[in-house]
Every structure is written in C-alpha cells, then in structure tokens.
Amino acid sequence: MGRRALVVGGVIAGTGAVLAGRMQYLQLDRADDFRMLAEENRINIRLLPPARGLIFDRAGQLLAGNEQNYRIIMVREDADDVDAVLQRLTDLVNLDIGKLARAREEMLARPPFVPVTIADRLSWEELSTVAVNAPALPGVTPEFGLSRIYPRGPDFAHVVGYVGPVSDWYLETTGDTDPVLQIPDFQVGRYNIEARMEPRLRGRAGAKRVEVNAGGRIMRELDRDAATPGADLQLTIDAGLQNYVEARLHGESAGAVVIEVATGEIVALASAPTFDPNLFVRGISTTDWNTLNTDPYRPLANKSAQGLYPPGSTYKMIVAMAALEAGVITPEETVTCRGFTEVGNRRFHCWRRGGHGAMNLTDSLTQSCDVYYYDLAERTGIEAISAMARRLGCGVHHDVPLSGVVTGLAPTMQWKRDNRGEDWVVGDTLNASIGQGFVLASPLQLAVMTARLATGRNIMPKMVKSIDGRDDGPLGGEGLGLDPAHLALVQQGMYRVSNARRGTAYRSRVEDPAYALAGKTGTSQVRNITAAERRAGVVRNADLPWERRDHALFVAFAPFEAPRFAVSVVVEHGGGGSIAAAPIGRDILLRAQYGDVPPVELYPANQRRDIEEMHENMDLRPVTRPEGNGGSSQA
C-alpha cells in the first residue's frame, strides 16, 4: 500500500467517523427533540363548541333552540395563496361577495393560524361540492355546527333576546377569556335573557386531537373530549298569553306586564312594536337595521323593563296607602274638590275642570280626583310617600334577567338636593301625588306594585322557573306589614274604578263577577299646559302631534275576590288611560284567567261585536305543547 492510498483511506475513514457521529447525534442524542417537533407538526388540537342551552316557556314550548348549520372555514397559513384559493372556492360555490370580503379582512386581522368562517348556512349540496374538491382548496375545511333559532320569532324578542358573534367590543368590555370565544363565529348572548344568563347557557368547550398533513388538512381524528352543553332554562312566561299580549298591543308603542300574584312569576312581558330576533342571528342587513333604528315607535327598546314613565294617577294608591298608614286620613273623611287647589300663588288643577265635590278615599280612587291627593300628599309628606312607593315596588331595582332594567324614581328631598341642587318645595309633593313631576316608573314596577296591593305581600318578580330542571329560587314573599283594613279600602276603591258607573274604567268592566277586575287608570302629561291654554281651552290629545299626546296607563288585578293575576299597561302617547290602556288591560286579564281567547259574553253587550272582530283580526298563533305538558292548545 502506497503513501497516497494511506492518505485517501485516512480521509475516507475520517469522513465516515464524522458522519457516524452526526448520525448518532441526530438519531440518538436528539431523537426525543425531533420526535416532539414532528409530533407538533402532525397533530393539531381543535376546540369543540358546546351546544347552547335551550329555553322553554313554563309549559315546555321551545322559545330558543339550535339548528344545524353547514359552513366553510379557512386557515390562512395553510392556504399559502389566499386569493387563489378563494377564487377557486367562488368558482365552485355561489358565495356572498360582501361576506367574502369581510372574511378576508378578518383573516388579515387575526393570527394566521386562527380559522375564519368564509361562508355559513350552506346547503348540503354546496358543502359536498367543497368536500369533493378539497385537494384543490388548501386551508379550506367544510364543517357543520349549531346556530341559534327562535321559533316564536317576534313574540319573545323582548324576553329571550338574541345572540350574535363575539366582537372585539364584547371581549374588551366583559374581559371574558374563555378559549371557546376563539372558535369562528361563536355566538354569545347579546340581549335580554340570552345575555344575562350567558354563563349558564354557554356550556364548556370540548377538544379533539387531529392528524393533519403538510397542507394543514385533517387526515384523521385521534381522540376527543366532548363539549359540555349549556344549561336548559324554563321560563315563567306562558307562550300563548305572551302571543295574545303582543297581538293585543299591535299598532301601538306600548308595554305590558302580567304577574301571577301568588308566586310573583311573570307570565307575560311584552313590548310593542317588536322585531324578529332571528334577523340578528343571521347577520342583520343594513336595510333591516335602518328600518328598526329609525322607527319612531322604537321597536328595539323593551318598554316594559327599560321604559320610564310618569305613572300618573296609578300612583294614587301609593299616596292613599301612605296617608292611611301615617294616620293622616280616615276612610270617611272628605276633601272638597273645586277643580283646583292653590298653594302660595300657584294653582294646581284637577283633571275635571268643574271639580268633583266632596270626595272620600274610595270615591277619589273611583273618579281619580286630583285635588283629593294634593290635600293628602301635603299632609303626608314626600318622605312617607317615597317610602311607601319603595315598599310597594316603585323606585327600586327588580332583579330579573333582562337587559337595562330601570330603577325608576320615587324622589325624596335629599334626592332633589343631590341631583338638582335645589330644595324640595311643596309643589313638588303635589305633583308627585298624582304621579307627575319627578316620579318615574316602568310597567314592570307598576305590575309589581299592583301584585303587592292585591296580596299585601312582598311579591318579587320572577322570570326563570328552573335551570336544568332544578327550581330557581323561592316563590311568593313575606307580608308587607300593611294594615289589612287599609289594603281592603284601597282594593275596594280599585274595584269601583272598573265596576261603578262613575269609575274611570267602567267601560272596561267584565260582566261575569267571577272574572271581575279591580283597576286604576292613569294619564300622564308629556308637555306643560300653560295658563293661557287653560283659559282658551286645553287642546285635545287627538289634535296634537302623536309625540305630544299624553301617555295612557292602566293597572289591575283579577279576579277581585281571589286575585290570580296583576297587569300593567302603558301606551305611549295613547291619550287617556280609560280609553287607550284600560281596554287592553281588561282583555289581557280575561285572557290570562280564561286560559284561552275569552268568549264575548264576558264583555259588555254593546262591545261584543267589536271584540269578536278584534279577535278575528289578531295574529294569534297556535302553541304546540310537547307530550306530557297538556298536548296542544290554541292561543
């Protein structure tokens, strides 16, 4: 062997040793590291969205459910050339150009590995087309998921609310860090019960481990932890009655609440006009949004829980109870109404220009004499009146799972100093005595007030009956500690409102004593009436623009002998309470008691033809009960 051969052999041996060493380093020493890297490239974790909890009415009627939704998602980093993939996709499936542009913007705004929904609510044929052409669509995955649906549509928009996609605003304002929110187009509650009960309805995300190829396409599923569905809710609302109330309010800008007085359960809560919550789930169009947002009757506002109104004469029961409990008036004592009273140099008018004459407490409620309550309030004082208002449920917040529930206002002297920087004057007390001035209440509060007057108990409004079959909290309430004789006196006055010939709601009476109601009308001004106008004659509501007409109110409970339901009705700019609100309240209470559309024999004879025609024209929809819940009934 020559010298050259030895050198060549040495070089080859050295190279071999280096390669062997490198192989040992890669295959043995770093084997675990590279195995882990390979595993991470091959295995992906995908979150599984939970099924949102269902919502039912008190008898099992589905109010909010889930429907299957076929959709296409895309991962930017797996697609390489996003525009080319999207072009091939649009050649295969007819996609909305606007939604496609928004999806592309979303992809650029999010990390490249986050999936984004390209299209949803596809047909099975469209989904199949995408699946068959998957090799030409890197980064694109056809999926199916669940989407919210509201089968009762507008009837429950102001109770159940709606869901919508997770927005940046939602994440910033709530601080919610649940990973499930990163799932493309995951929906969260945005309004009313859907929003307020979000933690219970959402459920918990599951996860699956999938094997993907180099293009990110799922090759097979390795294992999964199933998602935990959200809790099912059963509400206290009666779907049939809710439909009737919504239909009865049709054409008005109004709110109404019905409470079962034995339990405090809200069996109907309606606001008119209403809207279809399904519009928001599917992505409301600009046209629909503008239509809702510019409607002067404000269909998006929940007038029953969010609306604040001067309660007008429906506040007189509060003043009467405060005066009786304070001992400043006796049932027999009378006050003479001349049509006005004077305090200092200011004159406070009664709605009846010529006056009512001598009024005792029940007469004053029956005929709604203002002067009687000016006198009562001056003797009782605003502090006692405000305390009684809160005791009866006005000026306090009621914890029901709705958006924007208002507290109302039962003003005190301190409130005026703190909020107006002024001292309380006696004129403020007189205005408060007839539910004007600073006093504000919602239909929900007025319904609670009426339920408490009907029972003498601290009725607390309740809207969720059970969660996943478990009862949600106690029913009823403790006694308010009011003198039963005083309560009976006020109740008798309310009975005469609807059943005495001089009662302001006599026209809205019920002919059958078994369904007789006890109520109180109210008319609250939304404008000041000047002295000059009074001298010339006050302009009638009908001659004013709609937005300057008085609000019409009515509260009542029934049946009088054994109260089951309390109702409040507010018709915005409806004119007089006896004309616009009382007939609606009467009809709702009859429907609640009767359990179906009531027969015309319950109405005064001269109204039966109109009532029959009204019922024929109302948009009443059947309520199909699930088996075991009484079959089906016609609303």
C-alpha positions in Angstrom: 0.0 0.0 0.0 1.5 3.3 -1.1 1.6 6.6 0.7 -1.2 8.0 -1.4 -3.5 5.1 -0.6 -2.9 5.6 3.1 -3.9 9.3 2.8 -7.0 8.6 0.8 -8.0 5.8 3.2 -7.5 8.1 6.2 -9.7 10.9 4.7 -12.5 8.4 4.0 -12.2 6.9 7.4 -12.3 10.4 9.0 -15.3 11.4 6.9 -17.1 8.2 7.9 -16.4 8.8 11.5 -17.8 12.4 11.3 -20.9 11.1 9.5 -21.3 8.4 12.1 -21.0 10.9 14.9 -23.5 13.2 13.2 -25.9 10.3 12.7 -25.6 9.3 16.3 -26.3 13.0 17.4 -29.3 13.3 15.2 -30.8 9.8 15.6 -29.9 9.0 19.2 -28.9 12.1 21.1 -31.6 14.5 19.6 -34.1 11.8 18.9 -36.6 12.9 21.5 -36.4 16.5 20.5 -37.0 15.8 16.8 -39.8 13.3 17.6 -41.5 16.0 19.6 -41.1 18.5 16.7 -42.5 16.0 14.3 -45.4 15.3 16.5 -46.3 19.0 16.9 -46.2 19.4 13.1 -48.5 16.4 12.7 -51.0 16.8 15.5 -53.4 19.7 16.0 -55.8 20.4 18.8 -59.2 21.7 17.7 -61.8 23.2 20.2 -65.3 21.8 20.0 -68.1 24.3 20.6 -70.7 23.4 23.2 -74.4 23.2 22.3 -76.1 26.3 23.7 -78.7 25.6 26.4 -82.3 25.6 25.2 -85.0 28.0 26.5 -88.6 26.9 27.1 -91.8 28.6 28.3 -93.5 27.5 31.5 -95.2 24.5 29.8 -92.3 23.3 27.7 -92.8 25.3 24.5 -89.5 25.8 22.8 -88.5 29.5 22.7 -84.8 29.3 21.7 -83.3 26.3 20.1 -80.3 25.2 17.9 -80.3 24.2 14.3 -77.6 22.6 12.2 -75.5 25.0 10.2 -73.2 23.9 7.3 -70.3 26.3 6.8 -66.8 26.7 5.4 -63.8 27.8 7.4 -60.3 28.7 6.2 -56.8 28.8 7.9 -54.6 31.5 6.3 -51.3 29.9 7.0 -52.4 26.6 5.5 -53.7 28.2 2.3 -50.5 29.8 1.1 -52.1 31.9 -1.7 -55.3 33.0 -0.1 -56.7 34.9 -3.1 -56.1 31.9 -5.4 -57.9 29.6 -3.0 -60.8 32.0 -2.6 -61.1 32.3 -6.4 -61.3 28.5 -6.8 -63.9 28.4 -4.0 -66.1 31.0 -5.6 -65.9 29.1 -8.9 -67.4 26.1 -7.1 -70.0 27.7 -4.7 -72.0 30.9 -5.0 -70.7 33.0 -2.1 -71.8 36.4 -1.0 -69.1 38.9 -2.2 -69.6 41.2 0.8 -69.2 38.4 3.4 -66.2 37.1 1.5 -64.5 40.5 1.7 -65.2 40.8 5.4 -63.8 37.3 5.9 -60.7 38.2 4.1 -60.3 41.3 6.3 -60.8 39.2 9.4 -58.1 36.7 8.2 -55.6 39.5 7.8 -56.5 41.0 11.3 -56.2 37.7 13.1 -53.1 35.4 13.6 -52.5 33.2 10.5 -53.3 30.0 12.4 -56.8 31.1 13.5 -59.7 29.7 11.5 -62.1 32.2 9.9 -65.6 31.4 8.6 -65.8 32.0 4.8 -69.5 31.2 4.4 -72.3 29.7 6.5 -75.8 28.3 6.2 -74.8 26.4 3.1 -76.9 23.6 1.6 -75.8 20.0 1.8 -75.0 20.0 -1.9 -72.8 23.1 -1.6 -70.9 21.5 1.3 -70.5 18.3 -0.6 -69.0 20.2 -3.6 -66.4 21.8 -1.4 -65.5 18.4 0.2 -65.1 16.7 -3.1 -62.7 19.4 -4.3 -60.8 19.6 -1.1 -57.4 18.7 -2.7 -57.6 22.0 -4.7 -58.5 24.1 -1.7 -55.7 24.0 0.8 -56.6 25.5 4.2 -60.3 25.2 3.5 -62.4 22.9 5.6 -66.2 22.2 5.4 -67.8 21.9 8.8 -71.2 21.7 10.4 -72.1 23.4 13.7 -75.1 24.7 15.5 -76.8 28.1 15.1 -79.4 29.7 17.3 -83.0 29.8 16.1 -86.1 31.5 17.7 -89.2 29.5 16.6 -91.7 32.0 18.2 -90.0 34.9 16.4 -91.1 38.4 17.5 -93.2 37.3 20.4 -90.2 36.8 22.6 -87.6 39.3 21.3 -88.1 41.4 24.4 -87.8 38.5 26.8 -85.4 35.9 25.3 -83.4 38.4 23.3 -80.9 37.1 20.7 -77.3 36.0 20.3 -74.6 37.4 18.0 -70.9 36.7 17.1 -68.2 37.6 19.5 -66.9 41.1 18.8 -63.8 43.0 20.0 -66.1 45.2 22.0 -67.5 42.2 23.8 -64.1 40.9 24.7 -62.9 44.3 25.9 -66.0 45.1 28.0 -66.5 41.7 29.6 -62.9 40.6 30.0 -64.1 37.2 29.1 -61.1 34.9 28.4 -62.9 31.7 27.7 -61.0 29.9 24.8 -64.3 28.9 23.3 -64.7 32.5 22.1 -61.9 32.0 19.6 -64.0 29.4 17.7 -65.0 31.0 14.4 -68.4 32.7 14.5 -69.0 31.5 18.1 -72.2 33.2 19.3 -72.8 34.8 22.7 -75.9 36.3 24.2 -76.3 40.0 23.2 -79.7 41.0 24.7 -82.1 40.1 27.5 -82.1 36.5 28.9 -79.6 35.3 26.2 -77.1 38.0 27.5 -78.0 37.9 31.3 -77.9 34.1 31.5 -74.8 33.7 29.2 -72.6 31.9 31.7 -75.3 29.2 32.2 -76.4 28.9 28.6 -72.9 28.8 27.0 -71.6 25.4 28.3 -68.0 24.3 28.2 -65.9 23.7 25.1 -64.5 20.2 24.3 -61.4 19.4 22.3 -60.2 16.9 19.7 -56.7 15.9 18.5 -56.5 15.5 14.8 -53.7 14.4 12.5 -53.1 16.9 9.6 -50.9 16.8 6.5 -48.4 19.4 5.4 -51.2 21.5 4.0 -53.0 21.5 7.3 -55.8 19.2 6.1 -57.2 16.9 8.7 -56.3 13.3 7.9 -57.9 11.6 10.9 -59.2 12.3 14.3 -57.1 10.7 17.1 -59.3 11.4 20.2 -61.7 13.9 21.7 -63.2 15.2 24.9 -66.8 16.0 24.2 -68.1 19.6 24.9 -70.5 20.1 27.8 -73.7 21.7 26.7 -75.2 24.7 28.4 -78.0 24.5 30.9 -81.6 24.5 29.7 -83.8 27.2 31.1 -87.5 27.1 31.7 -89.1 30.5 32.0 -92.2 31.5 33.9 -93.7 33.0 30.7 -96.8 31.5 29.1 -96.2 31.4 25.3 -99.9 31.5 24.5 -100.6 34.5 26.7 -97.4 36.2 25.5 -98.6 35.9 21.9 -102.0 37.3 22.9 -100.5 40.3 24.7 -98.1 41.1 21.8 -101.0 40.8 19.3 -103.2 43.0 21.6 -100.6 45.7 21.7 -100.1 45.6 17.9 -100.2 49.0 16.3 -99.2 50.8 19.5 -96.0 51.9 21.1 -96.6 50.2 24.4 -95.5 47.8 27.1 -97.4 45.4 29.3 -96.5 43.0 32.1 -98.6 40.2 33.7 -97.7 38.7 37.0 -99.1 35.7 38.8 -99.7 37.3 42.2 -99.4 34.1 44.3 -95.8 33.4 43.1 -94.5 36.6 41.6 -94.0 34.7 38.3 -94.1 36.9 35.2 -96.3 35.1 32.8 -96.2 37.7 30.0 -93.9 40.7 29.4 -94.4 42.4 26.0 -93.2 45.5 24.2 -94.7 46.8 21.0 -93.7 47.1 18.3 -91.4 44.1 18.4 -88.9 42.6 15.9 -87.7 39.2 14.7 -84.6 38.2 16.8 -83.6 35.7 14.0 -82.5 38.7 11.9 -79.6 39.4 14.3 -78.5 35.7 14.5 -78.2 35.5 10.7 -76.5 38.9 10.4 -78.9 41.8 10.1 -78.9 43.6 6.8 -78.3 47.4 6.6 -81.9 47.8 5.4 -83.4 45.9 8.3 -81.2 47.7 10.8 -82.1 51.1 9.5 -85.8 50.3 9.4 -85.7 49.2 13.1 -83.4 52.1 14.2 -85.4 54.9 12.6 -88.9 53.7 13.6 -90.4 56.4 15.9 -92.1 53.7 17.9 -88.7 52.3 18.9 -89.1 48.5 18.3 -85.6 47.8 19.7 -86.5 49.2 23.2 -88.0 47.0 25.8 -90.6 49.4 27.1 -91.8 47.1 29.8 -88.5 46.9 31.6 -86.5 49.8 30.2 -89.2 52.3 29.7 -89.6 55.1 32.4 -92.9 57.0 32.5 -94.7 59.4 34.9 -97.2 56.9 36.4 -100.0 59.4 36.5 -103.0 58.5 38.6 -101.8 54.9 39.0 -99.6 56.4 41.7 -102.6 57.4 43.8 -102.8 54.0 45.6 -99.3 54.6 46.9 -100.3 58.1 48.3 -103.5 56.6 49.7 -101.7 53.8 51.5 -99.0 56.2 52.8 -101.7 58.5 54.2 -103.7 55.7 55.8 -100.6 54.1 57.4 -99.5 57.5 58.6 -102.9 58.1 60.1 -103.5 61.5 58.5 -106.8 60.5 56.9 -109.7 58.3 57.8 -111.8 56.4 55.3 -114.8 58.6 55.9 -113.1 62.0 55.8 -113.8 64.0 52.7 -112.0 66.7 50.8 -113.9 69.1 48.6 -112.7 69.4 45.0 -113.5 72.7 43.3 -111.4 71.8 40.2 -108.2 73.2 41.7 -106.3 73.9 44.8 -103.9 76.8 45.5 -100.6 76.7 47.2 -99.0 80.1 47.6 -99.6 81.9 44.3 -99.7 78.7 42.2 -102.8 76.9 41.2 -102.9 73.1 40.9 -105.7 71.8 38.7 -107.8 68.7 38.8 -108.3 66.9 35.5 -112.1 67.7 35.9 -112.3 71.4 35.4 -115.5 71.9 37.3 -114.4 69.8 40.3 -115.7 66.5 41.8 -117.3 68.0 45.0 -116.8 66.1 48.3 -114.6 63.1 47.9 -113.7 60.3 50.4 -110.9 57.9 49.7 -112.8 55.3 47.7 -114.6 58.0 45.8 -111.3 59.7 45.0 -109.9 56.5 43.5 -113.1 55.7 41.7 -113.2 59.1 39.9 -109.5 59.8 40.1 -109.9 63.1 41.8 -106.5 65.0 41.7 -107.4 67.6 44.4 -108.1 64.9 47.0 -104.5 63.7 46.5 -103.0 67.1 46.6 -104.5 67.5 50.0 -103.4 64.0 51.1 -99.9 64.4 49.9 -99.4 67.8 51.6 -100.4 66.3 54.9 -98.5 63.1 54.5 -95.2 64.5 53.2 -93.0 63.3 50.4 -90.7 61.2 52.6 -93.6 58.9 53.7 -94.9 58.7 50.2 -91.5 57.8 48.8 -91.0 55.1 51.5 -94.4 53.6 50.6 -93.6 53.7 46.9 -90.4 51.6 47.5 -92.3 49.3 49.8 -94.8 48.6 47.0 -92.0 48.1 44.4 -91.6 51.5 42.7 -88.2 53.3 42.8 -86.4 50.1 43.4 -84.5 47.7 41.0 -86.1 44.4 40.3 -83.6 41.7 39.6 -85.0 40.0 36.5 -82.6 38.6 33.8 -83.4 41.3 31.2 -81.1 44.0 29.7 -81.2 47.5 31.0 -83.8 47.1 33.7 -84.5 50.5 35.1 -84.8 51.5 38.7 -87.4 54.3 38.3 -87.6 57.2 40.7 -89.5 57.7 44.0 -88.0 61.1 44.8 -87.1 62.5 48.3 -86.0 65.8 49.5 -82.4 64.6 49.6 -82.7 63.3 46.0 -83.6 66.7 44.8 -80.7 68.4 46.7 -78.2 65.8 45.3 -79.4 65.8 41.7 -80.9 69.2 41.1 -79.0 71.3 43.7 -82.4 72.7 44.9 -84.6 72.4 48.0 -87.8 70.5 47.8 -90.9 72.6 47.7 -94.5 71.8 48.5 -95.4 72.0 44.8 -93.1 69.0 44.1 -95.1 67.0 46.7 -98.4 67.9 45.0 -97.0 66.9 41.6 -95.7 63.6 43.0 -99.2 62.9 44.5 -100.6 62.4 41.0 -97.6 60.6 39.5 -96.1 63.6 37.8 -93.1 65.8 38.4 -90.0 63.8 39.2 -91.8 60.5 39.7 -90.9 57.8 37.2 -91.9 54.1 37.0 -91.7 51.2 34.5 -94.5 48.9 33.6 -92.7 46.1 35.4 -92.7 48.2 38.6 -96.3 49.1 38.2 -97.2 45.4 37.8 -95.2 44.6 41.0 -97.0 47.4 42.8 -100.4 46.1 41.8 -99.5 42.5 42.8 -98.4 43.7 46.2 -101.6 45.8 46.6 -103.6 42.7 45.7 -101.9 40.4 48.2 -100.3 42.6 50.9 -97.2 40.5 50.4 -93.7 41.5 49.2 -94.1 39.9 45.8 -90.8 39.6 44.0 -91.0 39.3 40.2 -89.5 36.1 38.8 -88.8 35.1 35.2 -86.7 31.9 35.4 -88.7 29.0 36.7 -85.9 26.3 36.6 -82.4 25.7 35.4 -81.7 22.2 34.1 -84.9 21.1 35.8 -83.9 22.5 39.2 -86.2 25.2 40.6 -84.6 28.6 40.6 -85.3 30.2 43.9 -88.3 30.7 46.2 -91.7 31.9 45.3 -94.0 34.4 46.8 -93.0 36.8 49.6 -93.4 37.8 53.2 -96.2 40.1 54.4 -95.6 43.8 53.9 -96.9 44.7 57.3 -99.6 46.9 56.0 -102.9 47.2 57.9 -105.3 44.7 56.2 -108.2 47.2 56.6 -106.2 49.9 54.7 -105.4 47.4 51.9 -109.0 46.4 51.7 -110.1 50.0 51.4 -107.7 50.7 48.5 -108.7 47.5 46.9 -112.4 48.4 47.2 -111.6 51.8 45.5 -109.9 50.0 42.7 -112.8 47.7 42.3 -115.1 50.6 41.9 -112.9 52.1 39.2 -113.8 49.2 37.0 -117.3 48.4 38.3 -119.0 51.6 39.5 -120.8 53.7 36.9 -118.7 56.7 37.8 -115.5 54.7 37.7 -113.0 55.9 35.1 -112.6 52.3 33.7 -116.3 51.4 33.9 -116.4 51.0 30.1 -113.7 48.3 30.5 -115.7 46.2 33.1 -116.3 42.5 32.9 -119.8 41.2 33.0 -119.2 37.9 34.9 -118.3 38.6 38.6 -116.1 35.5 38.6 -113.7 37.4 36.3 -114.2 40.9 37.8 -111.2 43.1 38.0 -110.0 45.9 40.2 -108.0 48.6 38.4 -106.8 52.1 38.2 -106.5 54.3 35.1 -103.7 56.9 34.6 -103.0 59.7 32.2 -99.6 61.3 32.4 -98.7 64.5 30.6 -95.6 64.8 28.5 -96.0 68.6 28.0 -96.7 71.6 30.1 -100.2 73.1 29.8 -99.9 76.9 30.1 -102.3 79.2 31.9 -103.2 80.8 28.5 -104.1 77.4 27.1 -106.3 76.6 30.1 -108.1 79.9 29.6 -108.6 79.2 25.9 -109.4 75.6 26.4 -106.8 72.7 26.6 -106.1 71.3 23.2 -107.4 67.7 22.9 -104.9 64.9 22.6 -106.3 63.9 19.2 -105.5 67.4 17.9 -101.8 67.2 18.9 -98.9 65.5 17.1 -98.5 61.9 18.3 -95.3 62.6 20.3 -97.0 65.4 22.3 -100.0 63.4 23.4 -100.4 62.1 27.0 -99.3 58.6 28.0 -102.1 56.2 28.8 -101.8 53.8 31.7 -103.8 51.1 33.4 -103.1 48.7 36.3 -105.4 46.0 37.6 -105.7 42.6 39.3 -108.3 39.9 38.9 -110.4 38.2 39.9 -111.3 40.6 42.6 -112.4 38.1 45.2 -109.4 35.8 44.9 -106.6 37.6 42.9 -104.6 35.5 40.5 -103.1 38.0 38.1 -101.9 41.6 38.1 -101.4 43.6 34.9 -99.9 46.9 33.9 -100.2 48.6 30.6 -98.6 51.8 29.3 -99.5 53.1 25.8 -97.0 55.8 24.8 -98.9 58.9 23.7 -102.1 56.9 23.8 -104.2 59.8 25.1 -106.4 58.9 28.1 -105.8 55.8 30.3 -109.5 55.0 30.4 -109.8 55.0 26.6 -106.4 53.6 25.4 -105.0 51.5 28.2 -107.9 50.1 30.3 -109.5 48.1 27.4 -106.1 46.4 26.7 -105.6 45.6 30.4 -109.1 44.2 30.7 -108.6 42.0 27.6 -105.2 40.7 28.8 -106.5 39.9 32.3 -109.5 38.0 30.8 -107.2 36.0 28.5 -104.9 35.2 31.5 -107.8 34.0 33.7 -109.7 32.1 31.0 -106.6 30.4 29.6 -107.7 31.0 26.0 -109.4 33.6 23.9 -112.3 34.6 26.2 -115.9 34.3 25.0 -117.6 37.6 24.1 -120.3 37.0 26.7 -117.7 38.2 29.3 -117.8 41.7 27.7 -120.4 44.4 27.9 -123.2 43.7 25.3 -122.6 46.8 23.3 -118.9 45.9 22.8 -119.2 42.3 21.8 -119.4 42.7 18.0 -116.2 44.9 18.1 -114.4 42.4 20.4 -115.3 39.5 18.2 -114.0 41.3 15.1 -110.8 42.3 17.0 -110.1 38.7 18.0 -110.7 37.5 14.4 -108.1 40.0 13.2 -105.5 39.4 15.8 -102.3 37.5 14.8 -102.8 34.6 17.2 -100.6 31.5 16.6 -101.1 28.0 18.0 -98.9 26.8 20.8 -97.9 23.2 20.4 -97.1 21.7 23.8 -94.7 18.7 24.0 -96.1 15.4 25.1 -96.8 15.3 28.8 -97.4 19.0 29.0 -101.1 19.1 28.2 -101.0 18.4 24.5 -101.6 21.4 22.2 -103.7 24.4 22.7 -104.9 27.3 20.5 -103.8 30.7 21.7 
